[in-house]
Amino acid sequence: MADSEAYLEALPDAVVVVDADGRVAYANRAAERLSRAGRDELAGRPLDDAMPLRDGAGNPWWACTEKLRRLPGVRGVPARELTLDAGDGTPTPVDLTATFLRDGDGRVVQAVCVLRDASARHRADSQRGELISTLSHELRSPLTSVKGFTSTLLHRWERFSDDQKLEMLTTVNMDADRVTRLIRELLDVSRIDAGKLELRRQEFDLPAMAAGIVGRFEIQHDRHRFEVSFPDRFPRVYADPDKVEQVLTNLVENAVKYSEGGTVTVTGSATDHAVEVAVADEGVGIPSDQLPLIFTKFYRRAGLGALRRGRERNRVADHADADSGNCNRDGRSDDQLPDACHGPLHSGVHKRRL
């Protein structure tokens, strides 16, 4: 028995042994953590009282198994999801399986219950649902534009001047690029979560990249003014240019999306060991108490109806981390804060990283 208890203590899942009267006979360390109570507090108490497990209708689990326990042929309860009220007012979702140990007459002597905290799975399921919802919304906008312009051109080609046709085709091309980028970023999210994101580092001209990104936004957003400012002789950067372009594109897009107008400024600076690129706008800003959340998945600033900013910031942070860099926010009293990303530079043949 001592060896068995040692094995049970080493298990990551909670194990609770219940006697024939429904009272807790044993609980391992994981059960103590899950119930937020010591085993001395649990031992001898009815299971429905010591660890209040409830089904979807709020019924106590142990009481609901009475009919099953009376049937000699029933050896256990298959995995099912319950909620555990540990007394802090926040029910914890748990997965439970149970095995009934019976005597020679078929009466239940003990029930061995194994419980696993399902909170992480619930969060993952919720995040997947939000991701699908967000992507559906983000894809709908450019696809609607592509469909509208192509349909108009097909049916009324002769009514438009060459300049008008060029403008509509340019918009279609940019929206098609946006859809392609969204799909590529979705694949990157999967690779990042799986730890399989591959980087193809090389030297490239960061100021030229920033100017190209801003130029694409200038075509579509005439309510904003754009400024790009990098020092002369800015060092070449050694990183994955595709991922860095995604980072900067997302930051500039957020700056445009969350400001009604004004100036969007992209600035760069360099030290002996790293470069920094900051994107600043004149939009609504983010309250200081929400700053720690901005690089988490699906963060949404209170009062704004889009999840994209959090999703992009999370991916921005992941890409920057993967490329040996980092992203942060610089505090300002007016909460109009610039995004800043730091990364390695490459000067001559010397490669330096943060």
Secondary structure, 3 states (H helix, E strand, C coil): CHHHHHHHHHCCCEEEEEECCCEEEEECHHHHHHHCCCHHHHCCCEHHHHCCEECCCCCEHHHHCHHHHHCCCCCEEEEEEEEECCCCCCCEEEEEEEEEEECCCCCEEEEEEEEEECHHHHHHHHHHHHHHHHHHHHHHHHHHHHHHHHHHHHHHHHHCCHHHHHHHHHHHHHHHHHHHHHHHHHHHHHHHHCCCCCCCCEEECHHHHHHHHHHHHHHHCCCEEEEEECCCCCCCEEECHHHHHHHHHHHHHHHHHCCCCEEEEEEEEECCCEEEEEEECCCCCCCHHHHHHCCCCCCCCCCCCCCHHHHHHHHHHHHHHHCCCEEEECCCCCCCCCEEEEEEEEECCEEECC
